[in-house]
Amino acid sequence: MNKVYMYCKDSCPFCTRAEILLKDYGFQITKIQIDQNPEEKTRMIEKTNLYTVPQIFINDIHIGGYDDLKSLSDSGKLFSLLHDNDS
């Protein structure tokens, strides 16, 4: 199964949209709350060089934020990316 995780904040509407979109594809998401854990915020910035949320990773590949995720979904590429490593 694919590993999907997302750096997010509770008060972020784009994080909520990203979570809904990923769940629509049937995947469990590990949410990393940077507003509750400053160390995770630092880790996110080190990994992405970005300060905004959400920051989404699928199988340790940085997808980007919500707009990037939505673009992948609209183009049909998200489905194939999410299912590339299915057994």
N, C-alpha and C positions, 0 to 999 in steps of 0.2 A: 504494500500500500504506500502511496505517496505521502511524504511528510510536508504538511502545509503549516507554516507559522507566520504570525503577523505581529509586528510591533504596533501598539495602539494605545489610545487613551479612552477612558470611559466617556468623555464628553465630545468625542469626535464623530460627527455624522458620516464622514467618509469611511471611517473604520467600520461603522455599522453597515453601510452599504456594501463594503468589500466582504464582510462576514456573510451577509445575506446572499450575495452573488456566489461565493465559494460554496456555501451550504446548498444552494440550488443545484450545484453539480454533485452533491452528495458526499462532500469531503468534510472530515473533522478538521478543525483549525485549532492550533495551539496559539492562544493569545498571550502576548507578553506585554503587560501593562507598564509602560514607561512612566506614567504619572504616579504609580505606586512604588516604583523601584528605580531610583536614579542611576544605579549601576547598569541597569538594562538600557537606559537612555544612552549612556556613554557607549555601551557595546553596539547599539544600533548605529550611532554616528560613526564609530570606527569601521563598521562593516559597509556602510552605504555612503558616507560623506554627506548625508542628508539629515536635516533636523525635523522634518515634517512626518506626520503619520497619516495613514498607515504606511508601513513598509512591509511588503509581502514577499515571502520566500516559499518556493516550491522545490523540494528536493535540494535545498541549499542553494538554489539559483535565485538571485534577487530579481523579482518581477518588477518592483517599483511600487508606486502608490495606487490609489483607486483608479485614477484615469488610465494608467497603464494596464491595470487588470481589466477594466471595462473594454478597452481597445482590443486586448487579446480575445476577450469573450465575443465581441462583435465581429471579429475577423474569423472566428472559428478556431483560432490557434490555441485558446485556453483548453478546450476539450482535449486536443491531442497532447498538449503538454501535461495535463493532469493524468492522462491515461498511458503515457509513454512507458512507464515502469510497472504497470499492472501485470500481475502474474496470471 
